[in-house]
């Protein structure tokens, strides 16, 4: 059996015991994306329907973001955050928390996600494009601002060395 097949069998065996609580460590890491999305939804819907508590250890936000009632973030064996996923996403207190969710920037001691920066005609935040990365329905643009990398999203790739002005939005 493949690693993904073994993982699915292990999940089925754990559920067959009708547990009150389930501990999952990287439960979808070896499962291909084709099956992962539907398996994740099915598993967490089943757990909620059966009122089975579940603790998931993961490095993949997709494993927990849409399903968790609470998230605990650990770093160096210490709890650094304990809150609802939406609250942690909307107000990441550290770069470690922000990095779990998405590409981010630190601008004037404030953490801003790449999708919170939009091009405008003029602003104090003038960047130089370094690279465009295709991400599906958008491009992640890596740029330079005073020697620091700044990331933002754009519907199209941008030419290297193009200067562009950015504005910070409140969008999360």
Phi and psi in radians as a Rosetta constraint file:
Dihedral C 1 N 2 CA 2 C 2 CIRCULARHARMONIC -1.329 0.35
Dihedral N 2 CA 2 C 2 N 3 CIRCULARHARMONIC 2.947 0.35
Dihedral C 2 N 3 CA 3 C 3 CIRCULARHARMONIC -1.052 0.35
Dihedral N 3 CA 3 C 3 N 4 CIRCULARHARMONIC -0.711 0.35
Dihedral C 3 N 4 CA 4 C 4 CIRCULARHARMONIC -1.147 0.35
Dihedral N 4 CA 4 C 4 N 5 CIRCULARHARMONIC -0.697 0.35
Dihedral C 4 N 5 CA 5 C 5 CIRCULARHARMONIC -1.131 0.35
Dihedral N 5 CA 5 C 5 N 6 CIRCULARHARMONIC -0.731 0.35
Dihedral C 5 N 6 CA 6 C 6 CIRCULARHARMONIC -1.083 0.35
Dihedral N 6 CA 6 C 6 N 7 CIRCULARHARMONIC -0.687 0.35
Dihedral C 6 N 7 CA 7 C 7 CIRCULARHARMONIC -1.142 0.35
Dihedral N 7 CA 7 C 7 N 8 CIRCULARHARMONIC -0.732 0.35
Dihedral C 7 N 8 CA 8 C 8 CIRCULARHARMONIC -1.146 0.35
Dihedral N 8 CA 8 C 8 N 9 CIRCULARHARMONIC -0.686 0.35
Dihedral C 8 N 9 CA 9 C 9 CIRCULARHARMONIC -1.131 0.35
Dihedral N 9 CA 9 C 9 N 10 CIRCULARHARMONIC -0.734 0.35
Dihedral C 9 N 10 CA 10 C 10 CIRCULARHARMONIC -1.081 0.35
Dihedral N 10 CA 10 C 10 N 11 CIRCULARHARMONIC -0.707 0.35
Dihedral C 10 N 11 CA 11 C 11 CIRCULARHARMONIC -1.097 0.35
Dihedral N 11 CA 11 C 11 N 12 CIRCULARHARMONIC -0.798 0.35
Dihedral C 11 N 12 CA 12 C 12 CIRCULARHARMONIC -1.078 0.35
Dihedral N 12 CA 12 C 12 N 13 CIRCULARHARMONIC -0.734 0.35
Dihedral C 12 N 13 CA 13 C 13 CIRCULARHARMONIC -1.117 0.35
Dihedral N 13 CA 13 C 13 N 14 CIRCULARHARMONIC -0.714 0.35
Dihedral C 13 N 14 CA 14 C 14 CIRCULARHARMONIC -1.127 0.35
Dihedral N 14 CA 14 C 14 N 15 CIRCULARHARMONIC -0.702 0.35
Dihedral C 14 N 15 CA 15 C 15 CIRCULARHARMONIC -1.263 0.35
Dihedral N 15 CA 15 C 15 N 16 CIRCULARHARMONIC -0.534 0.35
Dihedral C 15 N 16 CA 16 C 16 CIRCULARHARMONIC -1.089 0.35
Dihedral N 16 CA 16 C 16 N 17 CIRCULARHARMONIC -0.449 0.35
Dihedral C 16 N 17 CA 17 C 17 CIRCULARHARMONIC -1.380 0.35
Dihedral N 17 CA 17 C 17 N 18 CIRCULARHARMONIC -0.018 0.35
Dihedral C 17 N 18 CA 18 C 18 CIRCULARHARMONIC 0.847 0.35
Dihedral N 18 CA 18 C 18 N 19 CIRCULARHARMONIC 1.061 0.35
Dihedral C 18 N 19 CA 19 C 19 CIRCULARHARMONIC -1.282 0.35
Dihedral N 19 CA 19 C 19 N 20 CIRCULARHARMONIC 2.792 0.35
Dihedral C 19 N 20 CA 20 C 20 CIRCULARHARMONIC -1.514 0.35
Dihedral N 20 CA 20 C 20 N 21 CIRCULARHARMONIC -0.484 0.35
Dihedral C 20 N 21 CA 21 C 21 CIRCULARHARMONIC -2.474 0.35
Dihedral N 21 CA 21 C 21 N 22 CIRCULARHARMONIC 2.536 0.35
Dihedral C 21 N 22 CA 22 C 22 CIRCULARHARMONIC -2.274 0.35
Dihedral N 22 CA 22 C 22 N 23 CIRCULARHARMONIC 2.315 0.35
Dihedral C 22 N 23 CA 23 C 23 CIRCULARHARMONIC -1.919 0.35
Dihedral N 23 CA 23 C 23 N 24 CIRCULARHARMONIC 2.111 0.35
Dihedral C 23 N 24 CA 24 C 24 CIRCULARHARMONIC -2.090 0.35
Dihedral N 24 CA 24 C 24 N 25 CIRCULARHARMONIC 2.243 0.35
Dihedral C 24 N 25 CA 25 C 25 CIRCULARHARMONIC -1.952 0.35
Dihedral N 25 CA 25 C 25 N 26 CIRCULARHARMONIC 1.928 0.35
Dihedral C 25 N 26 CA 26 C 26 CIRCULARHARMONIC 0.832 0.35
Dihedral N 26 CA 26 C 26 N 27 CIRCULARHARMONIC 1.016 0.35
Dihedral C 26 N 27 CA 27 C 27 CIRCULARHARMONIC -1.149 0.35
Dihedral N 27 CA 27 C 27 N 28 CIRCULARHARMONIC -0.335 0.35
Dihedral C 27 N 28 CA 28 C 28 CIRCULARHARMONIC -2.087 0.35
Dihedral N 28 CA 28 C 28 N 29 CIRCULARHARMONIC 0.236 0.35
Dihedral C 28 N 29 CA 29 C 29 CIRCULARHARMONIC -1.131 0.35
Dihedral N 29 CA 29 C 29 N 30 CIRCULARHARMONIC -0.508 0.35
Dihedral C 29 N 30 CA 30 C 30 CIRCULARHARMONIC -1.892 0.35
Dihedral N 30 CA 30 C 30 N 31 CIRCULARHARMONIC 0.222 0.35
Dihedral C 30 N 31 CA 31 C 31 CIRCULARHARMONIC -1.763 0.35
Dihedral N 31 CA 31 C 31 N 32 CIRCULARHARMONIC 2.312 0.35
Dihedral C 31 N 32 CA 32 C 32 CIRCULARHARMONIC -1.148 0.35
Dihedral N 32 CA 32 C 32 N 33 CIRCULARHARMONIC 2.672 0.35
Dihedral C 32 N 33 CA 33 C 33 CIRCULARHARMONIC -1.013 0.35
Dihedral N 33 CA 33 C 33 N 34 CIRCULARHARMONIC -0.551 0.35
Dihedral C 33 N 34 CA 34 C 34 CIRCULARHARMONIC -1.020 0.35
Dihedral N 34 CA 34 C 34 N 35 CIRCULARHARMONIC -0.735 0.35
Dihedral C 34 N 35 CA 35 C 35 CIRCULARHARMONIC -1.644 0.35
Dihedral N 35 CA 35 C 35 N 36 CIRCULARHARMONIC -0.455 0.35
Dihedral C 35 N 36 CA 36 C 36 CIRCULARHARMONIC -1.033 0.35
Dihedral N 36 CA 36 C 36 N 37 CIRCULARHARMONIC -0.817 0.35
Dihedral C 36 N 37 CA 37 C 37 CIRCULARHARMONIC -1.053 0.35
Dihedral N 37 CA 37 C 37 N 38 CIRCULARHARMONIC -0.879 0.35
Dihedral C 37 N 38 CA 38 C 38 CIRCULARHARMONIC -1.240 0.35
Dihedral N 38 CA 38 C 38 N 39 CIRCULARHARMONIC -0.630 0.35
Dihedral C 38 N 39 CA 39 C 39 CIRCULARHARMONIC -1.104 0.35
Dihedral N 39 CA 39 C 39 N 40 CIRCULARHARMONIC -0.767 0.35
Dihedral C 39 N 40 CA 40 C 40 CIRCULARHARMONIC -1.036 0.35
Dihedral N 40 CA 40 C 40 N 41 CIRCULARHARMONIC -0.854 0.35
Dihedral C 40 N 41 CA 41 C 41 CIRCULARHARMONIC -1.081 0.35
Dihedral N 41 CA 41 C 41 N 42 CIRCULARHARMONIC -0.808 0.35
Dihedral C 41 N 42 CA 42 C 42 CIRCULARHARMONIC -1.076 0.35
Dihedral N 42 CA 42 C 42 N 43 CIRCULARHARMONIC -0.803 0.35
Dihedral C 42 N 43 CA 43 C 43 CIRCULARHARMONIC -1.072 0.35
Dihedral N 43 CA 43 C 43 N 44 CIRCULARHARMONIC -0.898 0.35
Dihedral C 43 N 44 CA 44 C 44 CIRCULARHARMONIC -1.234 0.35
Dihedral N 44 CA 44 C 44 N 45 CIRCULARHARMONIC -0.548 0.35
Dihedral C 44 N 45 CA 45 C 45 CIRCULARHARMONIC -1.148 0.35
Dihedral N 45 CA 45 C 45 N 46 CIRCULARHARMONIC -0.732 0.35
Dihedral C 45 N 46 CA 46 C 46 CIRCULARHARMONIC -1.064 0.35
Dihedral N 46 CA 46 C 46 N 47 CIRCULARHARMONIC -0.815 0.35
Dihedral C 46 N 47 CA 47 C 47 CIRCULARHARMONIC -1.063 0.35
Dihedral N 47 CA 47 C 47 N 48 CIRCULARHARMONIC -0.729 0.35
Dihedral C 47 N 48 CA 48 C 48 CIRCULARHARMONIC -1.179 0.35
Dihedral N 48 CA 48 C 48 N 49 CIRCULARHARMONIC -0.749 0.35
Dihedral C 48 N 49 CA 49 C 49 CIRCULARHARMONIC -1.056 0.35
Dihedral N 49 CA 49 C 49 N 50 CIRCULARHARMONIC -0.670 0.35
Dihedral C 49 N 50 CA 50 C 50 CIRCULARHARMONIC -1.604 0.35
Dihedral N 50 CA 50 C 50 N 51 CIRCULARHARMONIC 0.036 0.35
Dihedral C 50 N 51 CA 51 C 51 CIRCULARHARMONIC 0.988 0.35
Dihedral N 51 CA 51 C 51 N 52 CIRCULARHARMONIC 0.765 0.35
Dihedral C 51 N 52 CA 52 C 52 CIRCULARHARMONIC -1.712 0.35
Dihedral N 52 CA 52 C 52 N 53 CIRCULARHARMONIC 2.110 0.35
Dihedral C 52 N 53 CA 53 C 53 CIRCULARHARMONIC -1.228 0.35
Dihedral N 53 CA 53 C 53 N 54 CIRCULARHARMONIC 2.556 0.35
Dihedral C 53 N 54 CA 54 C 54 CIRCULARHARMONIC -2.478 0.35
Dihedral N 54 CA 54 C 54 N 55 CIRCULARHARMONIC 2.326 0.35
Dihedral C 54 N 55 CA 55 C 55 CIRCULARHARMONIC -1.958 0.35
Dihedral N 55 CA 55 C 55 N 56 CIRCULARHARMONIC 2.176 0.35
Dihedral C 55 N 56 CA 56 C 56 CIRCULARHARMONIC -2.061 0.35
Dihedral N 56 CA 56 C 56 N 57 CIRCULARHARMONIC 2.125 0.35
Dihedral C 56 N 57 CA 57 C 57 CIRCULARHARMONIC -1.677 0.35
Dihedral N 57 CA 57 C 57 N 58 CIRCULARHARMONIC 2.125 0.35
Dihedral C 57 N 58 CA 58 C 58 CIRCULARHARMONIC -2.716 0.35
Dihedral N 58 CA 58 C 58 N 59 CIRCULARHARMONIC 2.790 0.35
Dihedral C 58 N 59 CA 59 C 59 CIRCULARHARMONIC -1.951 0.35
Dihedral N 59 CA 59 C 59 N 60 CIRCULARHARMONIC 0.069 0.35
Dihedral C 59 N 60 CA 60 C 60 CIRCULARHARMONIC -1.978 0.35
Dihedral N 60 CA 60 C 60 N 61 CIRCULARHARMONIC 1.976 0.35
Dihedral C 60 N 61 CA 61 C 61 CIRCULARHARMONIC -1.016 0.35
Dihedral N 61 CA 61 C 61 N 62 CIRCULARHARMONIC -0.519 0.35
Dihedral C 61 N 62 CA 62 C 62 CIRCULARHARMONIC -1.144 0.35
Dihedral N 62 CA 62 C 62 N 63 CIRCULARHARMONIC -0.404 0.35
Dihedral C 62 N 63 CA 63 C 63 CIRCULARHARMONIC -1.224 0.35
Dihedral N 63 CA 63 C 63 N 64 CIRCULARHARMONIC -0.378 0.35
Dihedral C 63 N 64 CA 64 C 64 CIRCULARHARMONIC -2.345 0.35
Dihedral N 64 CA 64 C 64 N 65 CIRCULARHARMONIC -0.456 0.35
Dihedral C 64 N 65 CA 65 C 65 CIRCULARHARMONIC -0.962 0.35
Dihedral N 65 CA 65 C 65 N 66 CIRCULARHARMONIC -0.854 0.35
Dihedral C 65 N 66 CA 66 C 66 CIRCULARHARMONIC -1.457 0.35
Dihedral N 66 CA 66 C 66 N 67 CIRCULARHARMONIC -0.049 0.35
Dihedral C 66 N 67 CA 67 C 67 CIRCULARHARMONIC -2.126 0.35
Dihedral N 67 CA 67 C 67 N 68 CIRCULARHARMONIC -0.360 0.35
Dihedral C 67 N 68 CA 68 C 68 CIRCULARHARMONIC -1.407 0.35
Dihedral N 68 CA 68 C 68 N 69 CIRCULARHARMONIC 2.481 0.35
Dihedral C 68 N 69 CA 69 C 69 CIRCULARHARMONIC -1.526 0.35
Dihedral N 69 CA 69 C 69 N 70 CIRCULARHARMONIC -0.501 0.35
Dihedral C 69 N 70 CA 70 C 70 CIRCULARHARMONIC -2.598 0.35
Dihedral N 70 CA 70 C 70 N 71 CIRCULARHARMONIC 2.568 0.35
Dihedral C 70 N 71 CA 71 C 71 CIRCULARHARMONIC -2.200 0.35
Dihedral N 71 CA 71 C 71 N 72 CIRCULARHARMONIC 2.438 0.35
Dihedral C 71 N 72 CA 72 C 72 CIRCULARHARMONIC -2.068 0.35
Dihedral N 72 CA 72 C 72 N 73 CIRCULARHARMONIC 2.224 0.35
Dihedral C 72 N 73 CA 73 C 73 CIRCULARHARMONIC -1.850 0.35
Dihedral N 73 CA 73 C 73 N 74 CIRCULARHARMONIC 2.188 0.35
Dihedral C 73 N 74 CA 74 C 74 CIRCULARHARMONIC -1.894 0.35
Dihedral N 74 CA 74 C 74 N 75 CIRCULARHARMONIC 2.515 0.35
Dihedral C 74 N 75 CA 75 C 75 CIRCULARHARMONIC -2.637 0.35
Dihedral N 75 CA 75 C 75 N 76 CIRCULARHARMONIC 2.230 0.35
Dihedral C 75 N 76 CA 76 C 76 CIRCULARHARMONIC 0.890 0.35
Dihedral N 76 CA 76 C 76 N 77 CIRCULARHARMONIC 0.804 0.35
Dihedral C 76 N 77 CA 77 C 77 CIRCULARHARMONIC 1.146 0.35
Dihedral N 77 CA 77 C 77 N 78 CIRCULARHARMONIC 0.300 0.35
Dihedral C 77 N 78 CA 78 C 78 CIRCULARHARMONIC -2.162 0.35
Dihedral N 78 CA 78 C 78 N 79 CIRCULARHARMONIC 2.532 0.35
Dihedral C 78 N 79 CA 79 C 79 CIRCULARHARMONIC -1.353 0.35
Dihedral N 79 CA 79 C 79 N 80 CIRCULARHARMONIC 2.078 0.35
Dihedral C 79 N 80 CA 80 C 80 CIRCULARHARMONIC -1.854 0.35
Dihedral N 80 CA 80 C 80 N 81 CIRCULARHARMONIC -0.200 0.35
Dihedral C 80 N 81 CA 81 C 81 CIRCULARHARMONIC -2.767 0.35
Dihedral N 81 CA 81 C 81 N 82 CIRCULARHARMONIC 2.567 0.35
Dihedral C 81 N 82 CA 82 C 82 CIRCULARHARMONIC -2.675 0.35
Dihedral N 82 CA 82 C 82 N 83 CIRCULARHARMONIC 1.728 0.35
Dihedral C 82 N 83 CA 83 C 83 CIRCULARHARMONIC -2.862 0.35
Dihedral N 83 CA 83 C 83 N 84 CIRCULARHARMONIC -3.080 0.35
Dihedral C 83 N 84 CA 84 C 84 CIRCULARHARMONIC -1.250 0.35
Dihedral N 84 CA 84 C 84 N 85 CIRCULARHARMONIC 2.541 0.35
Dihedral C 84 N 85 CA 85 C 85 CIRCULARHARMONIC -0.962 0.35
Dihedral N 85 CA 85 C 85 N 86 CIRCULARHARMONIC -0.725 0.35
Dihedral C 85 N 86 CA 86 C 86 CIRCULARHARMONIC -1.097 0.35
Dihedral N 86 CA 86 C 86 N 87 CIRCULARHARMONIC -0.707 0.35
Dihedral C 86 N 87 CA 87 C 87 CIRCULARHARMONIC -1.156 0.35
Dihedral N 87 CA 87 C 87 N 88 CIRCULARHARMONIC -0.752 0.35
Dihedral C 87 N 88 CA 88 C 88 CIRCULARHARMONIC -1.106 0.35
Dihedral N 88 CA 88 C 88 N 89 CIRCULARHARMONIC -0.677 0.35
Dihedral C 88 N 89 CA 89 C 89 CIRCULARHARMONIC -1.169 0.35
Dihedral N 89 CA 89 C 89 N 90 CIRCULARHARMONIC -0.824 0.35
Dihedral C 89 N 90 CA 90 C 90 CIRCULARHARMONIC -1.255 0.35
Dihedral N 90 CA 90 C 90 N 91 CIRCULARHARMONIC -0.425 0.35
Dihedral C 90 N 91 CA 91 C 91 CIRCULARHARMONIC -2.448 0.35
Dihedral N 91 CA 91 C 91 N 92 CIRCULARHARMONIC 1.185 0.35
Dihedral C 91 N 92 CA 92 C 92 CIRCULARHARMONIC -1.191 0.35
Dihedral N 92 CA 92 C 92 N 93 CIRCULARHARMONIC 2.179 0.35
Dihedral C 92 N 93 CA 93 C 93 CIRCULARHARMONIC -1.447 0.35
Dihedral N 93 CA 93 C 93 N 94 CIRCULARHARMONIC -0.317 0.35
Dihedral C 93 N 94 CA 94 C 94 CIRCULARHARMONIC -2.398 0.35
Dihedral N 94 CA 94 C 94 N 95 CIRCULARHARMONIC 2.829 0.35
Dihedral C 94 N 95 CA 95 C 95 CIRCULARHARMONIC -1.171 0.35
Dihedral N 95 CA 95 C 95 N 96 CIRCULARHARMONIC -0.497 0.35
Dihedral C 95 N 96 CA 96 C 96 CIRCULARHARMONIC -1.088 0.35
Dihedral N 96 CA 96 C 96 N 97 CIRCULARHARMONIC -0.778 0.35
Dihedral C 96 N 97 CA 97 C 97 CIRCULARHARMONIC -1.133 0.35
Dihedral N 97 CA 97 C 97 N 98 CIRCULARHARMONIC -0.810 0.35
Dihedral C 97 N 98 CA 98 C 98 CIRCULARHARMONIC -1.042 0.35
Dihedral N 98 CA 98 C 98 N 99 CIRCULARHARMONIC -0.698 0.35
Dihedral C 98 N 99 CA 99 C 99 CIRCULARHARMONIC -1.154 0.35
Dihedral N 99 CA 99 C 99 N 100 CIRCULARHARMONIC -0.419 0.35
Dihedral C 99 N 100 CA 100 C 100 CIRCULARHARMONIC -1.157 0.35
Dihedral N 100 CA 100 C 100 N 101 CIRCULARHARMONIC -0.591 0.35
Dihedral C 100 N 101 CA 101 C 101 CIRCULARHARMONIC -1.587 0.35
Dihedral N 101 CA 101 C 101 N 102 CIRCULARHARMONIC -0.707 0.35
Dihedral C 101 N 102 CA 102 C 102 CIRCULARHARMONIC -2.997 0.35
Dihedral N 102 CA 102 C 102 N 103 CIRCULARHARMONIC 3.091 0.35
Dihedral C 102 N 103 CA 103 C 103 CIRCULARHARMONIC -1.144 0.35
Dihedral N 103 CA 103 C 103 N 104 CIRCULARHARMONIC 2.452 0.35
Dihedral C 103 N 104 CA 104 C 104 CIRCULARHARMONIC -2.483 0.35
Dihedral N 104 CA 104 C 104 N 105 CIRCULARHARMONIC 2.949 0.35
Dihedral C 104 N 105 CA 105 C 105 CIRCULARHARMONIC -2.344 0.35
Dihedral N 105 CA 105 C 105 N 106 CIRCULARHARMONIC 2.675 0.35
Dihedral C 105 N 106 CA 106 C 106 CIRCULARHARMONIC -1.945 0.35
Dihedral N 106 CA 106 C 106 N 107 CIRCULARHARMONIC 1.958 0.35
Dihedral C 106 N 107 CA 107 C 107 CIRCULARHARMONIC -2.171 0.35
Dihedral N 107 CA 107 C 107 N 108 CIRCULARHARMONIC 2.079 0.35
Dihedral C 107 N 108 CA 108 C 108 CIRCULARHARMONIC 0.887 0.35
Dihedral N 108 CA 108 C 108 N 109 CIRCULARHARMONIC 0.867 0.35
Dihedral C 108 N 109 CA 109 C 109 CIRCULARHARMONIC 1.095 0.35
Dihedral N 109 CA 109 C 109 N 110 CIRCULARHARMONIC 0.331 0.35
Dihedral C 109 N 110 CA 110 C 110 CIRCULARHARMONIC -2.116 0.35
Dihedral N 110 CA 110 C 110 N 111 CIRCULARHARMONIC 2.428 0.35
Dihedral C 110 N 111 CA 111 C 111 CIRCULARHARMONIC -1.562 0.35
Dihedral N 111 CA 111 C 111 N 112 CIRCULARHARMONIC 2.192 0.35
Dihedral C 111 N 112 CA 112 C 112 CIRCULARHARMONIC -2.284 0.35
Dihedral N 112 CA 112 C 112 N 113 CIRCULARHARMONIC 2.338 0.35
Dihedral C 112 N 113 CA 113 C 113 CIRCULARHARMONIC -1.309 0.35
Dihedral N 113 CA 113 C 113 N 114 CIRCULARHARMONIC 2.745 0.35
Dihedral C 113 N 114 CA 114 C 114 CIRCULARHARMONIC -1.001 0.35
Dihedral N 114 CA 114 C 114 N 115 CIRCULARHARMONIC -0.603 0.35
Dihedral C 114 N 115 CA 115 C 115 CIRCULARHARMONIC -1.338 0.35
Dihedral N 115 CA 115 C 115 N 116 CIRCULARHARMONIC -0.027 0.35
Dihedral C 115 N 116 CA 116 C 116 CIRCULARHARMONIC -1.640 0.35
Dihedral N 116 CA 116 C 116 N 117 CIRCULARHARMONIC 0.016 0.35
Dihedral C 116 N 117 CA 117 C 117 CIRCULARHARMONIC -1.947 0.35
Dihedral N 117 CA 117 C 117 N 118 CIRCULARHARMONIC 2.237 0.35
Dihedral C 117 N 118 CA 118 C 118 CIRCULARHARMONIC -2.231 0.35
Dihedral N 118 CA 118 C 118 N 119 CIRCULARHARMONIC 2.546 0.35
Dihedral C 118 N 119 CA 119 C 119 CIRCULARHARMONIC -1.178 0.35
Dihedral N 119 CA 119 C 119 N 120 CIRCULARHARMONIC 2.445 0.35
Dihedral C 119 N 120 CA 120 C 120 CIRCULARHARMONIC -2.396 0.35
Dihedral N 120 CA 120 C 120 N 121 CIRCULARHARMONIC 3.016 0.35
Dihedral C 120 N 121 CA 121 C 121 CIRCULARHARMONIC -1.241 0.35
Dihedral N 121 CA 121 C 121 N 122 CIRCULARHARMONIC -0.582 0.35
Dihedral C 121 N 122 CA 122 C 122 CIRCULARHARMONIC -2.790 0.35
Dihedral N 122 CA 122 C 122 N 123 CIRCULARHARMONIC 2.455 0.35
Dihedral C 122 N 123 CA 123 C 123 CIRCULARHARMONIC -2.935 0.35
Dihedral N 123 CA 123 C 123 N 124 CIRCULARHARMONIC 3.089 0.35
Dihedral C 123 N 124 CA 124 C 124 CIRCULARHARMONIC -1.389 0.35
Dihedral N 124 CA 124 C 124 N 125 CIRCULARHARMONIC -0.184 0.35
Dihedral C 124 N 125 CA 125 C 125 CIRCULARHARMONIC -1.772 0.35
Dihedral N 125 CA 125 C 125 N 126 CIRCULARHARMONIC 1.408 0.35
Dihedral C 125 N 126 CA 126 C 126 CIRCULARHARMONIC -1.723 0.35
Dihedral N 126 CA 126 C 126 N 127 CIRCULARHARMONIC 2.127 0.35
Dihedral C 126 N 127 CA 127 C 127 CIRCULARHARMONIC -2.086 0.35
Dihedral N 127 CA 127 C 127 N 128 CIRCULARHARMONIC 2.836 0.35
Dihedral C 127 N 128 CA 128 C 128 CIRCULARHARMONIC -2.037 0.35
Dihedral N 128 CA 128 C 128 N 129 CIRCULARHARMONIC 2.187 0.35
Dihedral C 128 N 129 CA 129 C 129 CIRCULARHARMONIC -1.166 0.35
Dihedral N 129 CA 129 C 129 N 130 CIRCULARHARMONIC 2.310 0.35
Dihedral C 129 N 130 CA 130 C 130 CIRCULARHARMONIC -1.945 0.35
Dihedral N 130 CA 130 C 130 N 131 CIRCULARHARMONIC -0.620 0.35
Dihedral C 130 N 131 CA 131 C 131 CIRCULARHARMONIC -2.824 0.35
Dihedral N 131 CA 131 C 131 N 132 CIRCULARHARMONIC 2.582 0.35
Dihedral C 131 N 132 CA 132 C 132 CIRCULARHARMONIC -2.063 0.35
Dihedral N 132 CA 132 C 132 N 133 CIRCULARHARMONIC 2.256 0.35
Dihedral C 132 N 133 CA 133 C 133 CIRCULARHARMONIC -2.023 0.35
Dihedral N 133 CA 133 C 133 N 134 CIRCULARHARMONIC 2.141 0.35
Dihedral C 133 N 134 CA 134 C 134 CIRCULARHARMONIC -1.214 0.35
Dihedral N 134 CA 134 C 134 N 135 CIRCULARHARMONIC 2.220 0.35
Dihedral C 134 N 135 CA 135 C 135 CIRCULARHARMONIC -2.166 0.35
Dihedral N 135 CA 135 C 135 N 136 CIRCULARHARMONIC 0.286 0.35
Dihedral C 135 N 136 CA 136 C 136 CIRCULARHARMONIC 1.833 0.35
Dihedral N 136 CA 136 C 136 N 137 CIRCULARHARMONIC -1.725 0.35
Dihedral C 136 N 137 CA 137 C 137 CIRCULARHARMONIC -1.557 0.35
Dihedral N 137 CA 137 C 137 N 138 CIRCULARHARMONIC 0.115 0.35
Dihedral C 137 N 138 CA 138 C 138 CIRCULARHARMONIC -2.746 0.35
Dihedral N 138 CA 138 C 138 N 139 CIRCULARHARMONIC 3.003 0.35
Dihedral C 138 N 139 CA 139 C 139 CIRCULARHARMONIC -1.973 0.35
Dihedral N 139 CA 139 C 139 N 140 CIRCULARHARMONIC 2.383 0.35
Dihedral C 139 N 140 CA 140 C 140 CIRCULARHARMONIC -1.542 0.35
Dihedral N 140 CA 140 C 140 N 141 CIRCULARHARMONIC 2.102 0.35
Dihedral C 140 N 141 CA 141 C 141 CIRCULARHARMONIC -1.765 0.35
Dihedral N 141 CA 141 C 141 N 142 CIRCULARHARMONIC 2.149 0.35
Dihedral C 141 N 142 CA 142 C 142 CIRCULARHARMONIC -1.665 0.35
Dihedral N 142 CA 142 C 142 N 143 CIRCULARHARMONIC 2.225 0.35
Dihedral C 142 N 143 CA 143 C 143 CIRCULARHARMONIC -2.335 0.35
Dihedral N 143 CA 143 C 143 N 144 CIRCULARHARMONIC 3.053 0.35
Dihedral C 143 N 144 CA 144 C 144 CIRCULARHARMONIC -2.071 0.35
Dihedral N 144 CA 144 C 144 N 145 CIRCULARHARMONIC 2.312 0.35
Dihedral C 144 N 145 CA 145 C 145 CIRCULARHARMONIC -2.278 0.35
Dihedral N 145 CA 145 C 145 N 146 CIRCULARHARMONIC 1.861 0.35
Dihedral C 145 N 146 CA 146 C 146 CIRCULARHARMONIC 0.911 0.35
Dihedral N 146 CA 146 C 146 N 147 CIRCULARHARMONIC 0.749 0.35
Dihedral C 146 N 147 CA 147 C 147 CIRCULARHARMONIC 1.469 0.35
Dihedral N 147 CA 147 C 147 N 148 CIRCULARHARMONIC 0.008 0.35
Dihedral C 147 N 148 CA 148 C 148 CIRCULARHARMONIC -1.973 0.35
Dihedral N 148 CA 148 C 148 N 149 CIRCULARHARMONIC 2.486 0.35
Dihedral C 148 N 149 CA 149 C 149 CIRCULARHARMONIC -1.264 0.35
Dihedral N 149 CA 149 C 149 N 150 CIRCULARHARMONIC 2.413 0.35
Dihedral C 149 N 150 CA 150 C 150 CIRCULARHARMONIC -2.237 0.35
Dihedral N 150 CA 150 C 150 N 151 CIRCULARHARMONIC 2.278 0.35
Dihedral C 150 N 151 CA 151 C 151 CIRCULARHARMONIC -1.936 0.35
Dihedral N 151 CA 151 C 151 N 152 CIRCULARHARMONIC 2.430 0.35
Dihedral C 151 N 152 CA 152 C 152 CIRCULARHARMONIC -2.599 0.35
Dihedral N 152 CA 152 C 152 N 153 CIRCULARHARMONIC 2.852 0.35
Dihedral C 152 N 153 CA 153 C 153 CIRCULARHARMONIC -1.765 0.35
Dihedral N 153 CA 153 C 153 N 154 CIRCULARHARMONIC 2.566 0.35
Dihedral C 153 N 154 CA 154 C 154 CIRCULARHARMONIC -2.592 0.35
Dihedral N 154 CA 154 C 154 N 155 CIRCULARHARMONIC 2.567 0.35
Dihedral C 154 N 155 CA 155 C 155 CIRCULARHARMONIC -1.215 0.35
Dihedral N 155 CA 155 C 155 N 156 CIRCULARHARMONIC -0.321 0.35
Dihedral C 155 N 156 CA 156 C 156 CIRCULARHARMONIC -2.345 0.35
Dihedral N 156 CA 156 C 156 N 157 CIRCULARHARMONIC 2.761 0.35
Dihedral C 156 N 157 CA 157 C 157 CIRCULARHARMONIC -1.179 0.35
Dihedral N 157 CA 157 C 157 N 158 CIRCULARHARMONIC 2.635 0.35
Dihedral C 157 N 158 CA 158 C 158 CIRCULARHARMONIC -2.018 0.35
Dihedral N 158 CA 158 C 158 N 159 CIRCULARHARMONIC 2.557 0.35
Dihedral C 158 N 159 CA 159 C 159 CIRCULARHARMONIC -1.141 0.35
Dihedral N 159 CA 159 C 159 N 160 CIRCULARHARMONIC 2.456 0.35
Dihedral C 159 N 160 CA 160 C 160 CIRCULARHARMONIC -1.024 0.35
Dihedral N 160 CA 160 C 160 N 161 CIRCULARHARMONIC 2.520 0.35
Dihedral C 160 N 161 CA 161 C 161 CIRCULARHARMONIC 1.266 0.35
Dihedral N 161 CA 161 C 161 N 162 CIRCULARHARMONIC 0.031 0.35
Dihedral C 161 N 162 CA 162 C 162 CIRCULARHARMONIC -1.200 0.35
Dihedral N 162 CA 162 C 162 N 163 CIRCULARHARMONIC 2.392 0.35
Dihedral C 162 N 163 CA 163 C 163 CIRCULARHARMONIC -1.574 0.35
Dihedral N 163 CA 163 C 163 N 164 CIRCULARHARMONIC 2.451 0.35
Dihedral C 163 N 164 CA 164 C 164 CIRCULARHARMONIC -2.573 0.35
Dihedral N 164 CA 164 C 164 N 165 CIRCULARHARMONIC 2.536 0.35
Dihedral C 164 N 165 CA 165 C 165 CIRCULARHARMONIC -1.704 0.35
Dihedral N 165 CA 165 C 165 N 166 CIRCULARHARMONIC 2.476 0.35
Dihedral C 165 N 166 CA 166 C 166 CIRCULARHARMONIC -2.172 0.35
Dihedral N 166 CA 166 C 166 N 167 CIRCULARHARMONIC 2.657 0.35
Dihedral C 166 N 167 CA 167 C 167 CIRCULARHARMONIC -2.211 0.35
Dihedral N 167 CA 167 C 167 N 168 CIRCULARHARMONIC 2.488 0.35
Dihedral C 167 N 168 CA 168 C 168 CIRCULARHARMONIC -1.520 0.35
Dihedral N 168 CA 168 C 168 N 169 CIRCULARHARMONIC 2.247 0.35
Dihedral C 168 N 169 CA 169 C 169 CIRCULARHARMONIC -1.840 0.35
Dihedral N 169 CA 169 C 169 N 170 CIRCULARHARMONIC 2.928 0.35
Dihedral C 169 N 170 CA 170 C 170 CIRCULARHARMONIC -1.515 0.35
Dihedral N 170 CA 170 C 170 N 171 CIRCULARHARMONIC -0.102 0.35
Dihedral C 170 N 171 CA 171 C 171 CIRCULARHARMONIC -1.008 0.35
Dihedral N 171 CA 171 C 171 N 172 CIRCULARHARMONIC 2.452 0.35
